Amino acid sequence: MNLPQTKTVLFTGNYGSGKTEVAVNYALWLAREGRKVKIADLDLVNPYFRCREAREPLEALGVTLVAPQAGYHYADLPILLPEIRGLIEQPDDISVFDVGGDDVGARVLAALSDLFKKTSYEMYFVANRSRPFTDTVEGCLKIMVEVEKASRLKVSAIVGNTHLMDETTGPMIEEAIEFTRGVADAKGLPLAFIAIERTLLSTGQFSNCPFPILPIERFMLPPWKQRAPLGESSTHARDGFGRLTSVTGRKLGNS
């Protein structure tokens, strides 16, 4: 994995592409590399899979999460706007932005596009071959154009994150690596990295992957997999963090 050349990194993609999972894990990776990181939750589309659900694992590694607090957990951009502007105009080190899916989610960036253009930014498009509308190169390119138009910003690199949650297999990932390379080539952009869940990486079958790999821990779990009893404040992501740190005995972020 290569460190970003800018202080601002945005993650966009198709709805359900897993970009929030990627953004959270990317922020954690940066923190493990010794960088001071802030991650902003700009997903106004999906009420379940937002990076604010991973507040505890992020803060455990020193990552600052910019998102509504307490009773405003599910509030949207108007509450965040002053802090968001600060992340763009005066970033401490690296600011990561998790943006909502498709062109609808990317519209939030249009109001901030002039600020982004005044600084150096990288906008990653997360491609998941297993999702509707991005299962072909042409489909990915179409969504990308729509995201660029809605955000008034340009995609600078492609990230491969093909998965089917618990049904993901090694051969599926291997085929998707070539698919993502095709998307990047068709758009004339670099392939930044491939996101692969740690359990699949442990098999060693991706040791010859020609692209950088971001190991993924799953924090964004659907509500029906939430383990916390009703009425408790713990979220499904926080429960996942507890399992990763106490049940497995592994420190978060270890390769």
N, C-alpha and C positions, 0 to 999 in steps of 0.2 A: 504494500500500500504506500502511495506517495502522499505526502502532506499537501494540502491545497496551496496554491500560489497566491490566493487572495484571502481577505479577512471575512468574506461573506460567501456562504454556500447555501443555495436553495435546492430543495428537493421537490420536484413536480412529477406528475405521472397520471396514468389512467386510474380511475376509481377502483380500489381494491388491488392495486399493484403491489402493495406492501411498502410504499415509500415512507410511511411513518415508522415502521419497524426499522427500515434502513437508516432513516434520519437519526433515530435514537441510538442505534448501535454505532453509527458513524461518530456521533458526539461522544459516546463512551470511549471509542477507540482513540479519538483525539485527546481526550483527558488522560488516557493511559500513556499517551506519547508525551505527556508533560505540558500540553497546551491548556491555556485558560479558555474555557468554552462556555458560551451561552446558547441555548436553543429556544427558539420562539415557536409557539404553537399558533400557526395561521390556518389551521384546518377548520373551516366554517361549514363543511359539508357533512362529515361523518361524526355523529355524536358518541360513537363507541371507541373507534380506533384513533385516538389523539395522543400526541406525545406527552400531554399532561398526565396521562394514565401511568406514566413511568417516572413520576416525580421522585420517588424514593431511591430507586437505583441510580438515577441521574445525580441527585444531590449527594449520594454516598461517595461518588467519585469526584465531587467538586464541580459538577456541571450546574450552571445556573439556568433554571427553567423560567421563561417569561410566559406566564399564563395566569388566568384568574385564580384567586385564592379562595379557599373555603367554600362559602355559599355561592360564589360566582364561578364555580368549577366549569359549568357548561356555558358561560357567557362567551360572546364573540368579540370581534375586533375593536369596537368602540372603546372598551375598557383598556385595551392593550396599546392603543395607538401611540401615546407619548413614549412609552418604553420601546416600542418597535422602532420608532424614528431614531431613538438614541442608539440602538443596536446598529443601525445602518450608517448613521452620520459619525458616530464616535465609538467604533468597536474596540473593546479592550484587547482582544486577541483574535478569536474566531467566533463568528456568529453563524449558527445553523438555523435555517428556516424550514419548517415542515408545512408545506402548502397543500390545500385541499385538492381532491381529484378532478381530473378533466379540466376543460376550459372554465367551467363554473367555479371550481375552487381557485383557479389561477387568477380570476378577476380581481381578487383582493390585492394582487401585486400591482395592478394598473395604477391604483391611487398612490403607490409608493415608487413607481417606476423611475420617475425623475431623480429620486434620491439614490436608487440603485445605480443609475447610469452615471452619477457623479463620482462613484467609487468603483473599485474593481470587484466584480462578482463572478461566481461560477454558478450556473443553473443546470442541475443534473435532471435528466429525464429517466425515471425508473421504468424499465420495460419488463413486463411479466407476460410471457408467451401463453400462460395458462388462463389469462383473462379474456373475456369477450372484447372484441374490437382491437386487441393488440396481439392476436394470435398469428398475424401476418406482418411482414415488413411494411407493406402498404398501410395497414391499419395503424401501426406505430407512428409512421410518418404523418398520417392524417391527424392523429391526436396531438402530436407534437406541434404541428402547424397551428392547431386550434389553441393550444396552451400559449404559444408564442404570441398569437394575435390577442388573446384575452389579457395576457399579462403585460404586453408591450415590452417584453424582454426576450432575449434569445437563449435557446438551449446551447450549452457549451460542451456537454459531454453526456454519454449514455451510461447508465448503470443497469446491469442485468440482475433481475431478482425473480426469476421464474420459480414458482412454487405452487403447491396445492395443499398448503398447511400440513396436516398429518399424513396426507397421501403423497407427499413429495418423495421422489426416488432419485437415486444417483444417475441412472440413465436419462431421466428427464432433465436433470441439470446439465449433463454433458451435451445433449442435443441443443439445449437452450443457449449454451455458451456460443456455439456457432451461429445460432439465430441472432443473438445480440450483436455479434460481430457484424452480421449482415445489415442490421439496423444502423449501426454506427457508420459503416462504409457507405450505405445508401444516403445518409444524411451528411456525410463528409465530416464527421466528428470523431473524436477519440472515444474509446471505450474506457471509462474511468476505472471501474472495477466490477467484479461479480460478487454478489452477496449469496453466501451459502451457510445454511444452518450448521452449527458446530457438530451436531450428532452425525451429519453426513460427512463432514470434513474428517471426522475421526477414522473413517475407513481408509483414508490415504489415496483414494482413487482420483483425487484432483491435484495431486502433487505436480503434475506436468501441465497444469493450466497455464496458458501463455499470458494471462492477464492477472492483475492484482486481485486478491480475494479479501473480502470483508467477512469475517466470521460473525454469524448472527445468533443471538440469544432471543428467544421469543418472549416478548413482554405484552404484545397486543393480543389478548385472548378475548374471544367473544363472550358476551354476558352469560351465556348458558354454561360456560366452563368456569365461571367465577366460584371460588371455594369459600370466600368469606361469608358467614351467616348474614341473613337479612338484618338490616339495621346497623351494621357495623360500617365504619368509614373506609375500611380497606377496599381497594379496587382489585379487579382481576389481575392487573399488571403488578400491583404490589404483592399480591399473593404469589405470583410467579417469581418475583424477586426473592421472597422468603424461601421458596423451595430451592432456588439456585444457590443461596448462601448457606442455609442451615441443613437442608436435607442432603444435598450432594457434597457439602463440605468444601466446595471450590470457591475461591475468591472470584468475584465478578470480574470478567475481563481477561482472565488467564487464558493463554492460548493452549 
